[in-house]
Amino acid sequence: MPLARRIPKRGFNNIFAKPLEPVNVSELDKFEDGAVVDAQALLAKRILSKCRYGVKFLGNGEVTKKLTVKASAFSETAKQKIEAAGGKAEVI
């Protein structure tokens, strides 16, 4: 029997998954107050090196500036921190 059939198959690998690039909200302090932050702005500031499918903001760190953040996804804590600083979190 071939080796590929003898070894047990475990887990699931979604071949159609589109992995998002993670960014912490602490990186948002590199932008000016009142700026619009999207994937292109993150690439321009070299916070991201590539952005193939989209960006997800995670809640690690603090936000001190009022920003409009446009991303594919937000964690619940990231959304709360952005809105608590007076900004807006928009899902595109």
Secondary structure by P-SEA (a helix, b strand, c coil): cccccccccccccccccbbbbbbcccccccccccccccaaaaaaaccccccccbbbbccccccccccccccccccaaaaaaaaaacbbbbcc
